[in-house]
Amino acid sequence: MALLLAFFTFVVVGQIANVAACLALEKIYPGALTLAIFFVLWAAVFWGSWRLALKVTEPRARAPASPEQQLIIALSTALQLPIVA
């Protein structure tokens, strides 16, 4: 759910910036050029938003266990193994 929420947020913010930038460019350049720029940025916002949402919601790597913790894990695992005589 967090991935979808992050993606949606990035898309909305990106498309608002896209529209604002293209409206500003339309005062300088012809409408046909601005429309082409808009469509390229429109697709780029979706692609970039997905990549950014994946990066933001990626699970954090856990810190490696200390030697004492590894020993406790090994001993508790060994105690749970059946003893074969």
N, C-alpha and C positions, 0 to 999 in steps of 0.2 A: 504494500500500500504506500509505503514511503517513497518507493521508486516512482510510482505513478504521480504522486503529489509533487515530487521534485521536478519531474518532467513537465507536468502541466504548468508549474510556476515559471520554469525557465522559458517555456514556449511563449507564455503570455508576455513576460518581460521582453523577450527577444523580438516578438512581433510588434510590440509597441515601439521599440527602438527602431525597428525596420521601417515602419510607417512614418515615424518622425523624420528619419534620415532621408527617406525618399521624397517626402513633402518638401524638405529643405532643398534637395537636389533639383526638384522640379522648377524651382524659381531660377535656376542657373542653366540647366540643360533641357533639351526638348523632352516632351512627355514619352515618346517612344523609347528613348534611351533609359529614362527613369523607370519605365515599366519593366524593361528587361532586367535592370539592376534589382528591382523589387522582387521579381520571381526567382532570381538566383539567390538573393538573401533569404527569401521565404523558405526555400528548400534547405539552405544552409542552417537556418535557425532550428529546424526540426532535427537535422542531423547532429548539430552541435549540442542541442538541448538533451538529446538522448545520451550522447557520450558524457556530458557533464553530470547528468542525473545518475548514470552508472557509477561515475567516479565518486560522487558525493555520498551515495548510499552503499558503497562497497563496505563489506564487513571489515572491521579493524583486525589486524594480525595480532594474535595473542603473543605475549612475551614468552620466550622459551623458559622452560622450568629450570629452576636452580638445581645443582647437584643433589642437595638434600631432598628436594621434592621428587627428583627422579628416583632416588633410593627408596623413598616411601612408596612410590608407585610400583616399583619393581618388587618390593617386599610384600605389599598387599596383594599383588597379582600372584606371586609365588605361593602365598598362604591359601589362596582360593583354588589352586590347582589340586586335583585329586592325587593322593599319594599311592604309587604303585609299588607293591612289595615284591 
